[in-house]
């Protein structure tokens, strides 16, 4: 059974994203969230909450597919490398991006750092769970696409890596 604070956290994350519909089922309990109005409905073992719709530039994909990619407001560095030759490290979930293991600590990686497939490059926090994100490739970080503390969406690019 879901706890109310977990449901509130999910609603908050969905409301801040461009996702219009989200569904999660764990151990026989199911939460479905749809953006459209302000009415909250509850059903036996199924909770349906409707959050106010946020303006969306493009029609979002269902939760099982990647959401539309939105460019970061301020990239960390400029580079002359063509982006089609770069590997994107994508967020595997909706959550909050953290570049360091704790406040005040140095970032996992910075522009110019060499990475390997198992190197942790950041943390994405979702529902109080801190998920380490690994580089997936060997190469050099050429661009950080999000800022520390920024909300990220499923499938959103976090880093650009020049593969070796």
C-alpha positions in Angstrom: 0.0 0.0 0.0 1.3 3.5 -0.8 1.8 6.0 1.9 0.3 9.4 1.5 3.6 11.2 1.4 4.8 8.9 -1.4 1.7 9.8 -3.4 2.2 13.5 -2.8 5.8 13.3 -3.9 4.8 11.5 -7.1 2.1 14.1 -7.8 4.7 16.9 -7.2 7.1 15.3 -9.6 4.5 14.7 -12.3 3.0 18.2 -11.9 6.5 19.8 -12.5 7.1 17.7 -15.6 5.4 17.6 -19.0 4.1 14.1 -18.4 0.3 14.0 -18.7 -0.4 10.5 -17.5 1.6 8.3 -15.1 0.8 4.8 -13.8 2.6 2.8 -11.1 1.7 -0.6 -9.7 3.5 -2.2 -6.7 2.4 -5.2 -4.8 -1.3 -5.0 -5.9 -1.5 -1.3 -5.2 -1.9 1.0 -8.2 -1.5 4.8 -8.6 -2.7 6.5 -11.8 -2.1 10.2 -12.2 -3.6 12.2 -15.0 -3.2 16.0 -15.6 -6.4 17.6 -16.7 -8.5 19.0 -13.8 -8.5 19.4 -10.1 -10.6 16.4 -9.0 -9.1 13.6 -7.0 -10.9 10.2 -7.3 -10.1 7.1 -5.1 -11.0 3.5 -5.9 -10.3 0.2 -4.1 -6.6 -0.6 -4.6 -6.5 2.1 -7.3 -5.9 5.8 -6.6 -6.6 8.2 -9.4 -5.4 11.8 -8.8 -5.8 14.5 -11.3 -3.3 17.4 -11.0 -3.7 20.7 -12.7 -2.4 20.7 -16.2 0.8 22.5 -16.9 1.4 24.2 -20.2 3.2 21.8 -22.6 5.1 22.8 -25.8 4.7 19.4 -27.4 2.4 16.4 -26.8 4.1 14.3 -24.1 4.8 10.6 -24.6 3.2 8.0 -22.3 5.1 7.2 -19.1 6.6 4.0 -20.6 8.2 6.0 -23.4 10.7 8.9 -23.3 9.2 12.3 -22.7 10.0 15.1 -25.1 13.6 16.3 -24.7 13.8 19.9 -23.5 17.0 21.8 -23.8 18.7 22.9 -20.6 18.4 26.5 -19.6 22.2 27.1 -19.1 24.7 24.5 -20.3 27.8 24.3 -18.2 30.3 24.7 -21.1 30.5 25.5 -24.7 32.2 23.1 -27.1 32.9 23.0 -30.9 32.4 19.2 -31.1 29.4 18.3 -33.4 26.7 16.9 -31.2 25.9 14.1 -33.6 29.3 12.5 -32.7 28.6 12.6 -29.0 27.0 10.0 -26.7 24.1 11.3 -24.5 23.8 10.1 -20.9 20.1 10.1 -20.3 18.1 10.2 -17.1 16.5 6.8 -16.5 13.7 8.4 -14.4 11.8 11.5 -13.4 13.6 13.1 -10.4 16.0 15.7 -9.1 19.5 15.9 -10.5 22.5 16.1 -8.2 26.0 16.5 -9.5 27.7 15.7 -6.1 27.2 13.0 -3.5 26.2 15.6 -0.9 25.9 19.3 -0.6 29.2 21.1 -0.5 31.1 18.1 -2.0 32.9 18.2 -5.4 30.9 17.1 -8.4 31.2 13.5 -9.6 32.4 14.7 -13.0 33.1 18.0 -14.7 33.7 19.0 -18.3 37.0 17.5 -19.5 36.9 14.5 -17.1 37.5 11.0 -18.5 34.8 8.4 -17.7 34.4 4.7 -18.0 31.1 2.7 -18.3 30.8 2.1 -14.6 31.8 5.6 -13.4 29.1 7.3 -11.4 28.4 10.7 -13.1 25.5 12.0 -11.0 22.6 11.1 -8.7 18.9 11.3 -9.6 16.6 11.4 -6.6 13.1 10.1 -6.9 10.8 9.6 -3.9 13.7 9.9 -1.4 15.7 7.2 -3.2 19.1 8.3 -4.5 19.9 6.5 -7.7 23.5 6.6 -9.0 23.7 7.2 -12.8 26.7 5.6 -14.6 28.4 6.9 -17.7 27.7 3.8 -19.9 30.6 4.6 -22.2 34.4 5.3 -22.2 35.1 8.9 -23.1 35.4 12.5 -22.1 32.6 14.7 -20.6 32.2 17.6 -23.1 29.0 19.2 -21.8 26.8 19.1 -18.6 23.3 19.8 -19.8 21.5 20.3 -16.4 22.1 22.2 -13.2 22.5 20.8 -9.7 19.0 20.5 -8.1 17.1 20.7 -11.4 14.1 18.5 -12.0 14.8 16.1 -14.9 12.4 13.9 -16.9 12.7 10.3 -18.1 14.9 10.2 -21.1 16.2 13.7 -20.7 19.9 14.1 -21.7 22.1 14.9 -18.7 25.6 14.9 -20.2 27.3 14.8 -23.6 30.3 12.4 -23.8 32.9 12.3 -26.6 33.4 8.5 -27.0 37.0 7.1 -27.3 
